């Protein structure tokens, strides 16, 4: 059974920080590129950050310099450190495992709301 379980979302003021976590089943973690996507109301789901098995990362332009993706193989987990949050970062954030560059598995999502 493939499982991705996100945690760490919540309500934060503009300029604040949050750290998202995603725990993955072991069979996924060692074989797949992992990533974070987000979907705001009425909008498409978009890539936020990716990290491959070697630790090479890639970011959407809108979050470069503010967000950092990382992975911990011992914990079968990936993380998304989000700093200098803006209202436009408000969305449901999803963890994904990608095969051949295509999201193949999804977590249930965690809500991030940036508001004063």
TIVODREN-967270 format. One record per residue (C-alpha): residue number from 1; residue in one letter; x, y, z. Coordinates in steps of 0.2 Angstrom, whole numbers. Example, Ala and Ser with C-alpha at 12.3 -4.5 7.8 and 13.67 -1.06 7.14 Angstrom:
BEGIN
pt num 1, residuo A, x 62, y -22, z 39
pt num 2, residuo S, x 68, y -5, z 36
***
This chain:
BEGIN
pt num 1, residuo X, x 0, y 0, z 0
pt num 2, residuo X, x 7, y 17, z -6
pt num 3, residuo X, x 5, y 30, z 7
pt num 4, residuo X, x 10, y 49, z 8
pt num 5, residuo X, x 4, y 58, z 24
pt num 6, residuo X, x 7, y 77, z 25
pt num 7, residuo X, x 7, y 87, z 41
pt num 8, residuo X, x 11, y 104, z 47
pt num 9, residuo X, x -1, y 116, z 39
pt num 10, residuo X, x -11, y 129, z 47
pt num 11, residuo X, x -14, y 148, z 49
pt num 12, residuo X, x 0, y 160, z 49
pt num 13, residuo X, x 2, y 179, z 47
pt num 14, residuo X, x 10, y 187, z 32
pt num 15, residuo X, x 29, y 186, z 34
pt num 16, residuo X, x 28, y 171, z 45
pt num 17, residuo X, x 35, y 153, z 43
pt num 18, residuo X, x 28, y 135, z 42
pt num 19, residuo X, x 36, y 118, z 40
pt num 20, residuo X, x 27, y 105, z 31
pt num 21, residuo X, x 31, y 86, z 33
pt num 22, residuo X, x 27, y 71, z 22
pt num 23, residuo X, x 30, y 54, z 28
pt num 24, residuo X, x 31, y 41, z 14
pt num 25, residuo X, x 31, y 22, z 13
pt num 26, residuo X, x 48, y 15, z 11
pt num 27, residuo X, x 45, y 8, z -6
pt num 28, residuo X, x 42, y 25, z -13
pt num 29, residuo X, x 55, y 35, z -4
pt num 30, residuo X, x 70, y 26, z -11
pt num 31, residuo X, x 64, y 25, z -29
pt num 32, residuo X, x 55, y 41, z -33
pt num 33, residuo X, x 58, y 60, z -35
pt num 34, residuo X, x 47, y 68, z -22
pt num 35, residuo X, x 39, y 85, z -22
pt num 36, residuo X, x 26, y 97, z -16
pt num 37, residuo X, x 12, y 104, z -26
pt num 38, residuo X, x -1, y 117, z -21
pt num 39, residuo X, x -19, y 121, z -26
pt num 40, residuo X, x -28, y 137, z -22
pt num 41, residuo X, x -47, y 138, z -24
pt num 42, residuo X, x -53, y 139, z -42
pt num 43, residuo X, x -35, y 136, z -48
pt num 44, residuo X, x -25, y 122, z -55
pt num 45, residuo X, x -13, y 111, z -45
pt num 46, residuo X, x 5, y 118, z -48
pt num 47, residuo X, x 22, y 112, z -43
pt num 48, residuo X, x 30, y 121, z -29
pt num 49, residuo X, x 46, y 111, z -26
pt num 50, residuo X, x 54, y 94, z -31
pt num 51, residuo X, x 69, y 84, z -24
pt num 52, residuo X, x 77, y 69, z -33
pt num 53, residuo X, x 85, y 54, z -25
pt num 54, residuo X, x 102, y 63, z -25
pt num 55, residuo X, x 95, y 78, z -16
pt num 56, residuo X, x 95, y 90, z -32
pt num 57, residuo X, x 80, y 102, z -30
pt num 58, residuo X, x 70, y 113, z -41
pt num 59, residuo X, x 58, y 127, z -37
pt num 60, residuo X, x 44, y 137, z -44
pt num 61, residuo X, x 49, y 154, z -47
pt num 62, residuo X, x 36, y 161, z -35
pt num 63, residuo X, x 44, y 153, z -20
pt num 64, residuo X, x 63, y 153, z -25
pt num 65, residuo X, x 72, y 160, z -11
pt num 66, residuo X, x 58, y 158, z 2
pt num 67, residuo X, x 55, y 140, z 2
pt num 68, residuo X, x 67, y 125, z 5
pt num 69, residuo X, x 63, y 107, z 1
pt num 70, residuo X, x 73, y 93, z 10
pt num 71, residuo X, x 73, y 74, z 12
pt num 72, residuo X, x 78, y 63, z 27
pt num 73, residuo X, x 80, y 45, z 21
pt num 74, residuo X, x 81, y 39, z 38
pt num 75, residuo X, x 64, y 45, z 42
pt num 76, residuo X, x 57, y 42, z 24
pt num 77, residuo X, x 51, y 60, z 24
pt num 78, residuo X, x 52, y 76, z 15
pt num 79, residuo X, x 50, y 93, z 21
pt num 80, residuo X, x 45, y 110, z 15
pt num 81, residuo X, x 52, y 125, z 25
pt num 82, residuo X, x 41, y 140, z 20
pt num 83, residuo X, x 48, y 157, z 25
pt num 84, residuo X, x 42, y 175, z 22
pt num 85, residuo X, x 24, y 168, z 18
pt num 86, residuo X, x 12, y 179, z 8
pt num 87, residuo X, x -7, y 178, z 6
pt num 88, residuo X, x -5, y 171, z -11
pt num 89, residuo X, x 4, y 156, z -4
pt num 90, residuo X, x -13, y 151, z 3
pt num 91, residuo X, x -18, y 134, z -4
pt num 92, residuo X, x -19, y 116, z 0
pt num 93, residuo X, x -2, y 108, z -1
pt num 94, residuo X, x 0, y 91, z -8
pt num 95, residuo X, x 15, y 79, z -6
pt num 96, residuo X, x 18, y 68, z -22
pt num 97, residuo X, x 30, y 54, z -28
pt num 98, residuo X, x 34, y 56, z -46
pt num 99, residuo X, x 39, y 42, z -58
pt num 100, residuo X, x 47, y 48, z -74
pt num 101, residuo X, x 43, y 66, z -70
pt num 102, residuo X, x 25, y 63, z -68
pt num 103, residuo X, x 16, y 64, z -51
pt num 104, residuo X, x 10, y 46, z -48
pt num 105, residuo X, x 5, y 46, z -30
pt num 106, residuo X, x -3, y 60, z -19
pt num 107, residuo X, x -6, y 63, z -1
pt num 108, residuo X, x -22, y 69, z 6
pt num 109, residuo X, x -16, y 87, z 7
pt num 110, residuo X, x -14, y 100, z 21
pt num 111, residuo X, x -21, y 117, z 21
pt num 112, residuo X, x -10, y 133, z 22
pt num 113, residuo X, x -18, y 149, z 25
pt num 114, residuo X, x -8, y 165, z 26
pt num 115, residuo X, x -19, y 180, z 33
pt num 116, residuo X, x -18, y 193, z 46
***
